[in-house]
Amino acid sequence: MKDYVIKATSGNGEIRAYVGNTREMVEQARINHNTTKVATAALGRTLTATSMMGLMMKNEKDELTVIIKGGGPIGTILATSDAKGMVRGYVQNPDVQVENYPNGKLNVAGAVGTDGYVQVIKDLGLKEPYIGSYPLVSGEIAEDFTHYFALSEQTPSVVSLGVLTRNMEVERKITKEDGSEEIVVCREFDVEQAGGFIVQLMPFASEETIATLENNIKDIPSVTTLLKAGNKPEDIVEMVLKDLEPKILDVCEVGFECNCSKERTGKVLQSIGETELQAIIDEDKKAEVTCHFCNNKYNFTEEELVELLNAIK
C-alpha cells in the first residue's frame, strides 16, 4: 500500500488533524542511507512530521525544510517537503549507535541529543523565507514539534510519531579471498510500521471540544501499535476525533522523492566557479558527485566538465 496522509477536521471546525501511514517513505530513506535502527527512527519521525507540515502549506510551489541539531552523535537531521507532502532527507551520521532504553525501545533522544534546536524554514515565494528556530525539549522528535507549534505558531498541538523496525534473516552471496562464492545468512532489519499524527486546536476551540480531545488522546496507544494492529489512518482519525463528528477533507499520497538529476548536479559544479572547476579538470579529469538526500551518484567525464566550464565563461 502506498503511503498517504488524511486531512480531517472536527464537525464544528475547531480541530484539524493530519494522520498518516509513512512506512514506505521511511523504508526508502533507510535503504537510501543504510541507516542504523536508531537513525532510521530519528529520520523517519522527522520525515513523517515534515511531510504533514508540507501539506499545511497553501501554495503549490511552497517548500518547507526542517533542521534538527541536538548535539548528539547523530549530528544534523535535515528533511524537506513540498506542498504535496513529498519529502527527502538525511542524517549526518547514519551509522550512529546508542544503547537502547532499559525497556528495549530505541533511544532516539540519546542519538539526537537535547542541547540544540529545531529550525523550520518556509519558502513561500516571498522575498525572504520564514525561519523559526526553537530549543529542543526532549530529542524524541514528537515532543519537539509540539513545542515548536506552541511557540512559533501559537497553536496548541498534539504530535505523535513512530517508527517500528523488525529483524529479519536474509541470504547474501559473498566472495571469499580465494575467489569462490558462498551463501551466508545475515541478520538485517527493515521498517515494519511508520506513521504519525498532528492534531491542532483552532483559536476559537471551546472548552468542551478541548476536554473531549484530551480524553480521546490521553490513553491512545502509540501510532505504530495502532498500525501494527491493522488500523488505517482513517481508523486513527475516528479514535482521535471520537464524539467530535470527524470529517475527512482530503487523502494525500505522500512518499520519499528526490528531485536531483545530472543536470541539477552540473549546475552545482558550475556554482563553485571557473577556478575551482578548472582545477578539477586539470587534476582529476573527472568528477563524481553524490546527492545528500538520496545517495545517487553522478559521474562527469573530462569532456562534460569542459562543457560545463565553457558554459559559464
C-alpha positions in Angstrom: 0.0 0.0 0.0 1.3 3.5 -0.9 1.8 6.0 1.9 -0.9 8.6 2.5 -1.9 11.3 4.9 -5.5 12.2 5.7 -6.6 15.7 6.3 -9.6 16.0 8.6 -11.5 18.3 10.9 -13.9 18.0 13.7 -17.5 18.7 12.7 -17.5 22.1 14.3 -14.2 23.1 12.7 -12.5 23.7 16.0 -9.8 21.0 15.4 -7.8 20.0 12.4 -5.9 16.7 12.1 -3.3 15.1 9.8 -2.9 11.4 10.2 -0.6 9.3 8.0 0.9 5.9 7.3 4.5 6.5 6.1 6.1 3.1 6.1 7.3 3.1 2.5 8.7 6.6 2.9 10.8 5.7 5.9 11.9 2.4 4.4 13.1 4.1 1.3 15.1 6.6 3.4 16.6 3.6 5.3 17.6 1.9 2.1 19.0 5.1 0.6 21.2 5.9 3.5 21.7 2.5 5.1 20.8 3.9 8.5 21.0 2.1 11.8 17.8 1.3 13.7 18.0 4.4 15.9 19.0 6.7 12.9 16.1 5.2 11.0 13.7 6.1 13.8 15.0 9.6 14.2 15.0 10.3 10.4 11.7 8.6 9.9 9.9 10.6 12.6 11.3 13.8 11.2 10.3 12.9 7.6 6.8 12.0 8.7 6.3 15.3 10.6 7.8 17.3 7.7 5.5 15.6 5.2 2.4 16.6 7.2 3.7 20.1 7.7 4.3 20.4 4.0 0.6 19.6 3.5 -0.3 22.5 5.7 1.2 24.9 3.1 -1.3 26.7 0.8 0.5 27.2 -2.5 1.7 24.5 -4.9 5.3 25.9 -5.1 5.8 26.4 -1.3 8.6 24.4 0.3 9.4 23.6 3.9 12.7 22.5 5.4 13.2 21.1 8.9 16.7 21.0 10.5 17.2 19.4 13.9 20.5 19.8 15.7 20.6 18.4 19.2 24.3 18.0 19.9 24.1 14.2 19.9 26.1 11.7 17.9 23.6 11.5 15.0 24.6 15.1 14.1 22.2 17.1 11.9 18.9 15.8 10.7 17.5 17.5 7.7 14.2 17.0 5.8 12.4 19.0 3.2 8.9 18.7 1.8 6.8 20.3 -1.0 3.2 21.2 -0.6 2.1 17.7 -1.7 3.9 16.1 1.2 6.7 14.6 -0.9 9.8 14.5 1.2 13.5 13.9 1.1 16.1 14.0 3.9 19.2 12.6 5.6 21.1 12.3 8.8 24.7 13.4 9.2 25.8 10.2 10.8 23.7 7.3 9.5 25.9 4.8 11.4 25.1 6.1 14.8 24.7 3.6 17.6 23.5 4.3 21.2 22.3 2.0 23.9 18.6 1.3 24.0 16.3 2.3 26.9 16.0 -0.3 29.6 12.6 -1.4 28.2 14.3 -2.2 24.8 12.9 0.8 23.0 15.2 2.8 20.7 16.9 5.7 22.5 16.3 8.4 19.9 17.0 11.2 22.3 20.4 9.6 23.1 21.2 9.8 19.4 19.7 13.2 18.7 20.7 15.0 21.9 18.8 17.7 23.7 21.2 20.6 23.6 20.2 22.2 20.4 17.2 23.3 18.3 14.6 22.5 15.7 14.6 25.0 12.9 11.8 25.3 10.3 12.4 27.2 7.1 9.3 28.0 4.9 9.9 29.2 1.4 6.5 30.7 0.5 7.7 32.5 -2.6 8.2 35.8 -0.8 11.4 37.9 -0.9 12.7 36.2 2.2 11.9 32.8 3.6 10.3 32.5 7.1 12.8 31.0 9.6 11.8 29.8 13.0 14.2 28.3 15.5 13.3 26.9 18.9 15.1 24.9 21.6 14.7 21.1 21.7 12.9 19.9 24.7 13.4 16.1 24.6 15.2 15.0 21.5 12.5 12.4 20.9 11.2 14.5 17.9 7.4 14.4 18.5 7.6 16.5 21.7 10.0 18.9 20.0 7.5 19.5 17.2 4.7 20.0 19.8 6.9 22.6 21.4 7.6 24.3 18.1 4.0 24.6 17.2 3.1 26.1 20.6 5.9 28.7 20.5 6.2 29.5 16.8 2.6 29.3 15.6 0.8 29.7 19.0 -1.1 26.6 18.0 -1.8 24.0 20.8 -0.9 20.7 19.1 -0.6 17.0 19.8 2.1 15.3 17.8 2.6 11.6 17.7 5.3 10.0 15.6 6.6 6.4 15.4 8.9 4.1 13.6 8.9 0.3 14.3 11.7 -1.9 12.9 11.8 -5.6 12.7 14.7 -8.1 12.4 14.9 -10.5 9.5 17.3 -13.1 8.1 18.4 -12.7 4.5 20.7 -14.8 2.4 23.7 -12.9 0.9 26.2 -14.2 -1.7 29.8 -13.3 -0.7 33.1 -13.7 -2.5 35.8 -15.3 -0.3 39.6 -14.5 -0.6 40.2 -17.5 -2.8 37.6 -16.1 -5.3 34.9 -18.7 -4.5 31.4 -17.7 -3.6 29.4 -18.6 -0.6 25.8 -18.0 0.6 25.7 -16.7 4.1 22.7 -15.8 6.3 22.8 -12.3 7.6 20.6 -10.7 10.3 19.3 -7.4 9.0 16.2 -5.2 9.6 13.6 -3.2 7.8 10.8 -0.8 8.7 7.7 -2.7 9.8 5.5 0.3 10.6 5.8 4.1 10.5 3.4 6.9 10.8 2.1 9.8 12.9 -0.5 12.4 13.5 -0.6 16.1 14.2 -3.8 17.4 15.8 -4.3 21.1 16.3 -6.8 23.3 18.2 -8.1 26.3 16.4 -8.1 29.6 18.4 -11.8 29.5 18.8 -12.0 26.0 20.2 -14.5 25.6 23.1 -13.6 24.2 26.5 -16.0 21.3 25.7 -14.1 20.4 22.5 -10.8 20.6 24.2 -11.9 18.3 27.0 -13.2 15.8 24.6 -10.0 15.8 22.6 -7.9 15.5 25.8 -10.0 12.5 26.9 -9.5 10.8 23.5 -5.8 11.4 23.4 -4.8 10.5 27.0 -4.9 6.7 26.6 -4.5 6.2 22.9 -1.8 3.7 22.0 1.3 4.6 20.0 0.9 5.1 16.3 3.0 2.1 15.5 1.0 -0.1 17.9 -2.2 1.0 16.1 -0.8 0.5 12.6 0.6 -3.0 13.6 -2.9 -3.9 14.9 -4.3 -3.3 11.4 -5.7 0.2 11.9 -5.6 2.6 9.0 -5.2 6.4 9.2 -9.0 6.6 8.8 -9.4 4.5 11.9 -7.0 6.6 13.9 -8.9 9.8 12.8 -12.0 8.2 14.3 -10.2 7.5 17.6 -8.6 10.9 17.9 -11.8 12.8 17.0 -14.3 10.5 18.7 -17.5 12.2 19.6 -16.4 15.3 17.6 -18.0 14.3 14.2 -14.8 13.9 12.2 -14.9 15.0 8.6 -12.2 13.8 6.1 -11.3 16.6 3.8 -8.6 15.0 1.6 -6.5 11.9 1.2 -3.0 12.8 0.0 -0.5 10.3 -1.3 3.0 11.0 0.1 6.4 9.5 -0.2 10.2 9.9 -0.4 11.1 11.7 -3.6 14.3 13.4 -4.5 14.4 15.9 -7.4 18.1 15.5 -8.1 19.3 14.9 -11.7 22.6 15.1 -13.6 21.6 18.5 -15.0 21.0 19.9 -11.5 24.3 18.4 -10.3 26.0 20.0 -13.2 24.7 23.4 -12.1 26.1 22.7 -8.6 29.5 22.1 -10.2 29.2 25.4 -12.2 28.3 27.2 -9.0 31.8 26.6 -7.5 33.3 28.9 -10.0 35.6 28.8 -13.0 38.8 28.5 -11.0 37.7 25.5 -8.9 36.1 23.8 -11.8 39.2 24.2 -13.9 41.3 22.7 -11.1 39.1 19.6 -11.1 39.6 19.3 -14.8 43.3 19.7 -14.6 43.9 17.5 -11.6 41.2 14.8 -11.7 40.0 14.7 -15.3 36.6 13.7 -13.9 34.1 14.2 -11.1 31.7 12.2 -9.0 29.0 14.0 -7.1 26.7 12.2 -4.5 23.3 13.6 -3.7 23.0 14.0 0.1 19.3 13.3 0.0 19.1 10.0 -2.0 22.8 8.9 -2.3 22.5 8.8 -6.1 26.0 9.3 -7.7 26.5 11.4 -10.8 29.7 10.9 -12.8 31.1 13.6 -15.2 33.8 12.9 -17.8 36.5 15.4 -18.6 34.6 16.4 -21.8 31.4 17.0 -19.8 33.3 19.1 -17.2 34.8 21.2 -20.1 31.4 21.8 -21.5 30.1 23.0 -18.0 33.1 25.3 -17.8 32.7 26.8 -21.2 29.0 27.5 -20.5 29.9 29.8 -17.6 32.9 31.6 -19.3 
